[in-house]
Amino acid sequence: MGRFLIEVPHEAEKVACARIVKIFLQTGSHFLTHCDWGCKDGEHKAWIIVDVPSKEDARYILPPAFRSQAKIVSLNKFTIEEMDEILRHHKP
């Protein structure tokens, strides 16, 4: 299972914000009704973090009209040991 950040941009006008938020809320999807928005801080995007098998599965969470402009990022964590191993092999 992968962990993905879904970022969905939209136009900066107040009415554009209201339209996309309403669409997301009306879907009834847990993911879409609990996403985070940056609109009140001038960042007109929605963000959702999901645990699904693939980027494509993450994209299909969105209504079809928003899939093409969405950015899907695979998230990961690092350990100290992993970084030590990388740095050990790349000493100047």
N, CA, C and O atoms as CSV, one atom per row, in Angstrom:
chain,resi,resn,atom,element,x,y,z
A,1,MET,N,N,0.860,-1.181,0.000
A,1,MET,CA,C,0.000,0.000,0.000
A,1,MET,C,C,0.900,1.237,0.000
A,1,MET,O,O,1.870,1.313,0.754
A,2,GLY,N,N,0.572,2.180,-0.835
A,2,GLY,CA,C,1.325,3.425,-0.897
A,2,GLY,C,C,0.607,4.552,-0.170
A,2,GLY,O,O,-0.579,4.456,0.147
A,3,ARG,N,N,1.343,5.610,0.084
A,3,ARG,CA,C,0.772,6.818,0.703
A,3,ARG,C,C,1.001,7.950,-0.290
A,3,ARG,O,O,2.122,8.169,-0.750
A,4,PHE,N,N,-0.075,8.667,-0.615
A,4,PHE,CA,C,-0.004,9.688,-1.650
A,4,PHE,C,C,-0.624,11.005,-1.193
A,4,PHE,O,O,-1.615,11.032,-0.463
A,5,LEU,N,N,-0.010,12.089,-1.646
A,5,LEU,CA,C,-0.563,13.424,-1.462
A,5,LEU,C,C,-1.231,13.805,-2.770
A,5,LEU,O,O,-0.602,13.778,-3.827
A,6,ILE,N,N,-2.499,14.159,-2.699
A,6,ILE,CA,C,-3.238,14.625,-3.874
A,6,ILE,C,C,-3.400,16.133,-3.719
A,6,ILE,O,O,-3.908,16.617,-2.707
A,7,GLU,N,N,-2.961,16.863,-4.736
A,7,GLU,CA,C,-3.084,18.325,-4.727
A,7,GLU,C,C,-3.950,18.742,-5.908
A,7,GLU,O,O,-3.647,18.426,-7.058
A,8,VAL,N,N,-5.028,19.455,-5.611
A,8,VAL,CA,C,-5.969,19.856,-6.656
A,8,VAL,C,C,-6.071,21.383,-6.679
A,8,VAL,O,O,-6.655,21.976,-5.771
A,9,PRO,N,N,-5.510,22.023,-7.708
A,9,PRO,CA,C,-5.601,23.483,-7.805
A,9,PRO,C,C,-6.934,23.919,-8.404
A,9,PRO,O,O,-7.617,23.150,-9.080
A,10,HIS,N,N,-7.284,25.175,-8.137
A,10,HIS,CA,C,-8.458,25.759,-8.777
A,10,HIS,C,C,-8.262,27.272,-8.893
A,10,HIS,O,O,-7.338,27.841,-8.313
A,11,GLU,N,N,-9.138,27.894,-9.642
A,11,GLU,CA,C,-9.042,29.334,-9.865
A,11,GLU,C,C,-9.153,30.101,-8.545
A,11,GLU,O,O,-9.750,29.622,-7.580
A,12,ALA,N,N,-8.568,31.293,-8.523
A,12,ALA,CA,C,-8.486,32.074,-7.284
A,12,ALA,C,C,-9.748,32.870,-6.950
A,12,ALA,O,O,-9.838,33.425,-5.855
A,13,GLU,N,N,-10.707,32.942,-7.839
A,13,GLU,CA,C,-11.915,33.714,-7.549
A,13,GLU,C,C,-12.741,33.036,-6.456
A,13,GLU,O,O,-12.778,31.809,-6.364
A,14,LYS,N,N,-13.394,33.839,-5.641
A,14,LYS,CA,C,-14.201,33.324,-4.526
A,14,LYS,C,C,-15.266,32.343,-5.003
A,14,LYS,O,O,-15.518,31.331,-4.349
A,15,VAL,N,N,-15.888,32.639,-6.136
A,15,VAL,CA,C,-16.936,31.754,-6.650
A,15,VAL,C,C,-16.339,30.415,-7.095
A,15,VAL,O,O,-16.991,29.380,-6.957
A,16,ALA,N,N,-15.120,30.419,-7.622
A,16,ALA,CA,C,-14.460,29.166,-8.014
A,16,ALA,C,C,-14.197,28.310,-6.782
A,16,ALA,O,O,-14.382,27.093,-6.809
A,17,CYS,N,N,-13.765,28.954,-5.703
A,17,CYS,CA,C,-13.555,28.235,-4.440
A,17,CYS,C,C,-14.858,27.591,-3.978
A,17,CYS,O,O,-14.898,26.406,-3.646
A,18,ALA,N,N,-15.920,28.392,-3.963
A,18,ALA,CA,C,-17.211,27.891,-3.492
A,18,ALA,C,C,-17.691,26.716,-4.339
A,18,ALA,O,O,-18.244,25.754,-3.808
A,19,ARG,N,N,-17.486,26.789,-5.640
A,19,ARG,CA,C,-17.955,25.711,-6.528
A,19,ARG,C,C,-17.227,24.401,-6.265
A,19,ARG,O,O,-17.857,23.352,-6.130
A,20,ILE,N,N,-15.894,24.460,-6.193
A,20,ILE,CA,C,-15.144,23.210,-6.013
A,20,ILE,C,C,-15.375,22.628,-4.623
A,20,ILE,O,O,-15.506,21.413,-4.473
A,21,VAL,N,N,-15.425,23.479,-3.616
A,21,VAL,CA,C,-15.681,22.978,-2.263
A,21,VAL,C,C,-17.049,22.308,-2.212
A,21,VAL,O,O,-17.192,21.235,-1.626
A,22,LYS,N,N,-18.047,22.927,-2.817
A,22,LYS,CA,C,-19.388,22.347,-2.819
A,22,LYS,C,C,-19.400,21.005,-3.549
A,22,LYS,O,O,-20.021,20.052,-3.078
A,23,ILE,N,N,-18.725,20.919,-4.684
A,23,ILE,CA,C,-18.656,19.657,-5.432
A,23,ILE,C,C,-18.026,18.572,-4.574
A,23,ILE,O,O,-18.540,17.456,-4.496
A,24,PHE,N,N,-16.904,18.904,-3.925
A,24,PHE,CA,C,-16.226,17.917,-3.085
A,24,PHE,C,C,-17.131,17.470,-1.938
A,24,PHE,O,O,-17.233,16.275,-1.659
A,25,LEU,N,N,-17.781,18.412,-1.278
A,25,LEU,CA,C,-18.644,18.069,-0.148
A,25,LEU,C,C,-19.844,17.229,-0.580
A,25,LEU,O,O,-20.253,16.314,0.135
A,26,GLN,N,N,-20.405,17.539,-1.747
A,26,GLN,CA,C,-21.587,16.816,-2.220
A,26,GLN,C,C,-21.296,15.381,-2.636
A,26,GLN,O,O,-22.214,14.566,-2.720
A,27,THR,N,N,-20.023,15.058,-2.899
A,27,THR,CA,C,-19.713,13.682,-3.296
A,27,THR,C,C,-20.014,12.700,-2.175
A,27,THR,O,O,-20.351,11.542,-2.423
A,28,GLY,N,N,-19.890,13.175,-0.933
A,28,GLY,CA,C,-20.087,12.289,0.204
A,28,GLY,C,C,-18.878,11.410,0.480
A,28,GLY,O,O,-18.877,10.655,1.453
A,29,SER,N,N,-17.847,11.494,-0.358
A,29,SER,CA,C,-16.630,10.707,-0.172
A,29,SER,C,C,-15.892,11.193,1.068
A,29,SER,O,O,-15.660,12.390,1.235
A,30,HIS,N,N,-15.530,10.265,1.923
A,30,HIS,CA,C,-14.782,10.621,3.133
A,30,HIS,C,C,-13.524,11.415,2.778
A,30,HIS,O,O,-13.207,12.404,3.439
A,31,PHE,N,N,-12.814,10.987,1.746
A,31,PHE,CA,C,-11.584,11.675,1.341
A,31,PHE,C,C,-11.865,13.123,0.937
A,31,PHE,O,O,-11.159,14.039,1.358
A,32,LEU,N,N,-12.881,13.318,0.133
A,32,LEU,CA,C,-13.155,14.651,-0.409
A,32,LEU,C,C,-13.821,15.580,0.598
A,32,LEU,O,O,-13.652,16.797,0.523
A,33,THR,N,N,-14.565,15.028,1.525
A,33,THR,CA,C,-15.221,15.884,2.509
A,33,THR,C,C,-14.292,16.241,3.669
A,33,THR,O,O,-14.629,17.090,4.494
A,34,HIS,N,N,-13.129,15.601,3.735
A,34,HIS,CA,C,-12.180,15.876,4.808
A,34,HIS,C,C,-10.842,16.413,4.292
A,34,HIS,O,O,-9.846,16.386,5.015
A,35,CYS,N,N,-10.812,16.890,3.070
A,35,CYS,CA,C,-9.553,17.425,2.545
A,35,CYS,C,C,-9.252,18.782,3.185
A,35,CYS,O,O,-10.117,19.391,3.815
A,36,ASP,N,N,-8.038,19.234,3.017
A,36,ASP,CA,C,-7.616,20.536,3.536
A,36,ASP,C,C,-7.535,21.531,2.384
A,36,ASP,O,O,-7.160,21.181,1.265
A,37,TRP,N,N,-7.890,22.763,2.677
A,37,TRP,CA,C,-7.930,23.830,1.678
A,37,TRP,C,C,-6.995,24.963,2.083
A,37,TRP,O,O,-6.836,25.252,3.269
A,38,GLY,N,N,-6.375,25.606,1.091
A,38,GLY,CA,C,-5.498,26.737,1.360
A,38,GLY,C,C,-6.082,28.073,0.948
A,38,GLY,O,O,-5.393,29.091,1.015
A,39,CYS,N,N,-7.323,28.095,0.528
A,39,CYS,CA,C,-7.954,29.285,-0.052
A,39,CYS,C,C,-7.898,30.513,0.861
A,39,CYS,O,O,-7.620,31.616,0.392
A,40,LYS,N,N,-8.154,30.335,2.135
A,40,LYS,CA,C,-8.183,31.486,3.042
A,40,LYS,C,C,-6.800,32.115,3.232
A,40,LYS,O,O,-6.679,33.221,3.759
A,41,ASP,N,N,-5.762,31.400,2.796
A,41,ASP,CA,C,-4.403,31.939,2.871
A,41,ASP,C,C,-3.863,32.268,1.475
A,41,ASP,O,O,-2.663,32.477,1.301
A,42,GLY,N,N,-4.758,32.310,0.487
A,42,GLY,CA,C,-4.358,32.671,-0.873
A,42,GLY,C,C,-3.766,31.537,-1.693
A,42,GLY,O,O,-3.306,31.769,-2.811
A,43,GLU,N,N,-3.764,30.326,-1.171
A,43,GLU,CA,C,-3.253,29.155,-1.896
A,43,GLU,C,C,-4.462,28.334,-2.324
A,43,GLU,O,O,-4.993,27.549,-1.538
A,44,HIS,N,N,-4.890,28.509,-3.549
A,44,HIS,CA,C,-6.153,27.940,-4.018
A,44,HIS,C,C,-5.974,26.500,-4.495
A,44,HIS,O,O,-5.935,26.196,-5.688
A,45,LYS,N,N,-5.867,25.634,-3.483
A,45,LYS,CA,C,-5.665,24.206,-3.724
A,45,LYS,C,C,-6.331,23.427,-2.607
A,45,LYS,O,O,-6.537,23.927,-1.501
A,46,ALA,N,N,-6.664,22.175,-2.934
A,46,ALA,CA,C,-7.116,21.214,-1.937
A,46,ALA,C,C,-6.014,20.174,-1.805
A,46,ALA,O,O,-5.341,19.844,-2.781
A,47,TRP,N,N,-5.832,19.654,-0.579
A,47,TRP,CA,C,-4.846,18.602,-0.339
A,47,TRP,C,C,-5.506,17.444,0.385
A,47,TRP,O,O,-6.289,17.626,1.318
A,48,ILE,N,N,-5.169,16.257,-0.070
A,48,ILE,CA,C,-5.705,15.031,0.515
A,48,ILE,C,C,-4.542,14.049,0.626
A,48,ILE,O,O,-3.764,13.902,-0.317
A,49,ILE,N,N,-4.419,13.386,1.754
A,49,ILE,CA,C,-3.430,12.316,1.900
A,49,ILE,C,C,-4.194,11.011,2.017
A,49,ILE,O,O,-5.085,10.868,2.855
A,50,VAL,N,N,-3.831,10.053,1.158
A,50,VAL,CA,C,-4.538,8.771,1.118
A,50,VAL,C,C,-3.558,7.604,1.115
A,50,VAL,O,O,-2.425,7.729,0.651
A,51,ASP,N,N,-4.007,6.482,1.634
A,51,ASP,CA,C,-3.270,5.225,1.575
A,51,ASP,C,C,-4.006,4.326,0.591
A,51,ASP,O,O,-5.059,3.769,0.903
A,52,VAL,N,N,-3.435,4.195,-0.600
A,52,VAL,CA,C,-4.029,3.385,-1.670
A,52,VAL,C,C,-2.897,2.669,-2.413
A,52,VAL,O,O,-1.734,3.037,-2.251
A,53,PRO,N,N,-3.215,1.655,-3.224
A,53,PRO,CA,C,-2.171,0.878,-3.895
A,53,PRO,C,C,-1.316,1.641,-4.913
A,53,PRO,O,O,-0.140,1.318,-5.079
A,54,SER,N,N,-1.878,2.648,-5.600
A,54,SER,CA,C,-1.122,3.288,-6.680
A,54,SER,C,C,-1.532,4.747,-6.886
A,54,SER,O,O,-2.545,5.208,-6.361
A,55,LYS,N,N,-0.709,5.461,-7.670
A,55,LYS,CA,C,-1.041,6.847,-8.032
A,55,LYS,C,C,-2.361,6.905,-8.788
A,55,LYS,O,O,-3.159,7.824,-8.604
A,56,GLU,N,N,-2.574,5.920,-9.633
A,56,GLU,CA,C,-3.808,5.899,-10.414
A,56,GLU,C,C,-5.029,5.719,-9.502
A,56,GLU,O,O,-6.068,6.341,-9.720
A,57,ASP,N,N,-4.896,4.877,-8.493
A,57,ASP,CA,C,-5.986,4.727,-7.523
A,57,ASP,C,C,-6.239,6.046,-6.798
A,57,ASP,O,O,-7.388,6.403,-6.538
A,58,ALA,N,N,-5.180,6.760,-6.477
A,58,ALA,CA,C,-5.320,8.069,-5.829
A,58,ALA,C,C,-6.062,9.038,-6.741
A,58,ALA,O,O,-6.946,9.767,-6.289
A,59,ARG,N,N,-5.709,9.048,-8.013
A,59,ARG,CA,C,-6.343,9.954,-8.975
A,59,ARG,C,C,-7.846,9.668,-9.099
A,59,ARG,O,O,-8.648,10.590,-9.243
A,60,TYR,N,N,-8.218,8.388,-9.041
A,60,TYR,CA,C,-9.630,8.018,-9.210
A,60,TYR,C,C,-10.501,8.368,-8.004
A,60,TYR,O,O,-11.722,8.223,-8.062
A,61,ILE,N,N,-9.896,8.820,-6.934
A,61,ILE,CA,C,-10.669,9.314,-5.788
A,61,ILE,C,C,-11.378,10.616,-6.160
A,61,ILE,O,O,-12.442,10.934,-5.629
A,62,LEU,N,N,-10.771,11.356,-7.075
A,62,LEU,CA,C,-11.299,12.669,-7.465
A,62,LEU,C,C,-12.431,12.560,-8.469
A,62,LEU,O,O,-12.487,11.608,-9.249
A,63,PRO,N,N,-13.342,13.543,-8.453
A,63,PRO,CA,C,-14.346,13.603,-9.520
A,63,PRO,C,C,-13.624,13.750,-10.870
A,63,PRO,O,O,-12.585,14.407,-10.933
A,64,PRO,N,N,-14.145,13.160,-11.936
A,64,PRO,CA,C,-13.479,13.177,-13.241
A,64,PRO,C,C,-13.018,14.556,-13.721
A,64,PRO,O,O,-11.953,14.665,-14.329
A,65,ALA,N,N,-13.786,15.593,-13.465
A,65,ALA,CA,C,-13.425,16.930,-13.949
A,65,ALA,C,C,-12.138,17.475,-13.331
A,65,ALA,O,O,-11.564,18.424,-13.863
A,66,PHE,N,N,-11.672,16.900,-12.225
A,66,PHE,CA,C,-10.493,17.423,-11.525
A,66,PHE,C,C,-9.277,16.518,-11.641
A,66,PHE,O,O,-8.204,16.876,-11.155
A,67,ARG,N,N,-9.411,15.377,-12.260
A,67,ARG,CA,C,-8.316,14.405,-12.325
A,67,ARG,C,C,-7.130,14.879,-13.138
A,67,ARG,O,O,-5.986,14.647,-12.748
A,68,SER,N,N,-7.374,15.535,-14.251
A,68,SER,CA,C,-6.258,15.896,-15.142
A,68,SER,C,C,-5.348,16.973,-14.557
A,68,SER,O,O,-4.147,16.963,-14.825
A,69,GLN,N,N,-5.887,17.899,-13.766
A,69,GLN,CA,C,-5.037,18.953,-13.218
A,69,GLN,C,C,-4.457,18.596,-11.849
A,69,GLN,O,O,-3.644,19.348,-11.311
A,70,ALA,N,N,-4.860,17.469,-11.286
A,70,ALA,CA,C,-4.368,17.076,-9.967
A,70,ALA,C,C,-2.920,16.616,-10.041
A,70,ALA,O,O,-2.499,15.972,-11.002
A,71,LYS,N,N,-2.175,16.960,-9.009
A,71,LYS,CA,C,-0.799,16.487,-8.864
A,71,LYS,C,C,-0.815,15.415,-7.787
A,71,LYS,O,O,-1.313,15.644,-6.685
A,72,ILE,N,N,-0.271,14.244,-8.101
A,72,ILE,CA,C,-0.233,13.132,-7.170
A,72,ILE,C,C,1.232,12.869,-6.823
A,72,ILE,O,O,2.053,12.632,-7.708
A,73,VAL,N,N,1.551,12.913,-5.536
A,73,VAL,CA,C,2.926,12.730,-5.077
A,73,VAL,C,C,2.988,11.515,-4.161
A,73,VAL,O,O,2.233,11.415,-3.194
A,74,SER,N,N,3.893,10.594,-4.474
A,74,SER,CA,C,4.123,9.446,-3.610
A,74,SER,C,C,4.928,9.914,-2.396
A,74,SER,O,O,5.974,10.546,-2.545
A,75,LEU,N,N,4.441,9.604,-1.206
A,75,LEU,CA,C,5.111,10.032,0.022
A,75,LEU,C,C,5.908,8.878,0.618
A,75,LEU,O,O,5.542,7.711,0.474
A,76,ASN,N,N,6.985,9.220,1.278
A,76,ASN,CA,C,7.791,8.209,1.946
A,76,ASN,C,C,8.452,8.808,3.181
A,76,ASN,O,O,8.462,10.025,3.365
A,77,LYS,N,N,8.988,7.961,4.000
A,77,LYS,CA,C,9.742,8.369,5.176
A,77,LYS,C,C,11.154,7.818,5.026
A,77,LYS,O,O,11.380,6.857,4.291
A,78,PHE,N,N,12.098,8.434,5.727
A,78,PHE,CA,C,13.484,7.991,5.717
A,78,PHE,C,C,13.922,7.645,7.130
A,78,PHE,O,O,13.373,8.146,8.111
A,79,THR,N,N,14.915,6.784,7.211
A,79,THR,CA,C,15.514,6.483,8.509
A,79,THR,C,C,16.926,7.066,8.538
A,79,THR,O,O,17.522,7.339,7.496
A,80,ILE,N,N,17.439,7.246,9.729
A,80,ILE,CA,C,18.825,7.702,9.899
A,80,ILE,C,C,19.779,6.718,9.234
A,80,ILE,O,O,20.750,7.119,8.592
A,81,GLU,N,N,19.498,5.437,9.390
A,81,GLU,CA,C,20.361,4.408,8.810
A,81,GLU,C,C,20.424,4.521,7.284
A,81,GLU,O,O,21.496,4.383,6.695
A,82,GLU,N,N,19.297,4.766,6.655
A,82,GLU,CA,C,19.277,4.932,5.193
A,82,GLU,C,C,20.123,6.123,4.767
A,82,GLU,O,O,20.864,6.045,3.787
A,83,MET,N,N,20.013,7.214,5.492
A,83,MET,CA,C,20.770,8.419,5.140
A,83,MET,C,C,22.252,8.220,5.400
A,83,MET,O,O,23.087,8.673,4.616
A,84,ASP,N,N,22.588,7.543,6.501
A,84,ASP,CA,C,24.001,7.241,6.772
A,84,ASP,C,C,24.588,6.396,5.655
A,84,ASP,O,O,25.724,6.620,5.234
A,85,GLU,N,N,23.817,5.422,5.170
A,85,GLU,CA,C,24.302,4.553,4.077
A,85,GLU,C,C,24.536,5.360,2.803
A,85,GLU,O,O,25.554,5.176,2.136
A,86,ILE,N,N,23.629,6.228,2.466
A,86,ILE,CA,C,23.798,7.078,1.269
A,86,ILE,C,C,25.022,7.973,1.423
A,86,ILE,O,O,25.845,8.079,0.514
A,87,LEU,N,N,25.132,8.607,2.567
A,87,LEU,CA,C,26.256,9.532,2.795
A,87,LEU,C,C,27.589,8.812,2.857
A,87,LEU,O,O,28.601,9.377,2.442
A,88,ARG,N,N,27.628,7.600,3.353
A,88,ARG,CA,C,28.846,6.799,3.426
A,88,ARG,C,C,29.414,6.564,2.021
A,88,ARG,O,O,30.632,6.529,1.843
A,89,HIS,N,N,28.546,6.406,1.039
A,89,HIS,CA,C,28.966,6.131,-0.332
A,89,HIS,C,C,29.232,7.399,-1.139
A,89,HIS,O,O,29.673,7.314,-2.286
A,90,HIS,N,N,28.975,8.560,-0.568
A,90,HIS,CA,C,29.146,9.797,-1.309
A,90,HIS,C,C,29.997,10.809,-0.560
A,90,HIS,O,O,29.723,12.009,-0.591
A,91,LYS,N,N,31.022,10.322,0.108
A,91,LYS,CA,C,31.923,11.238,0.819
A,91,LYS,C,C,32.794,11.960,-0.198
A,91,LYS,O,O,33.260,11.362,-1.168
A,92,PRO,N,N,33.010,13.261,0.034
A,92,PRO,CA,C,33.850,14.031,-0.920
A,92,PRO,C,C,35.314,13.651,-0.852
A,92,PRO,O,O,36.130,14.207,-1.586
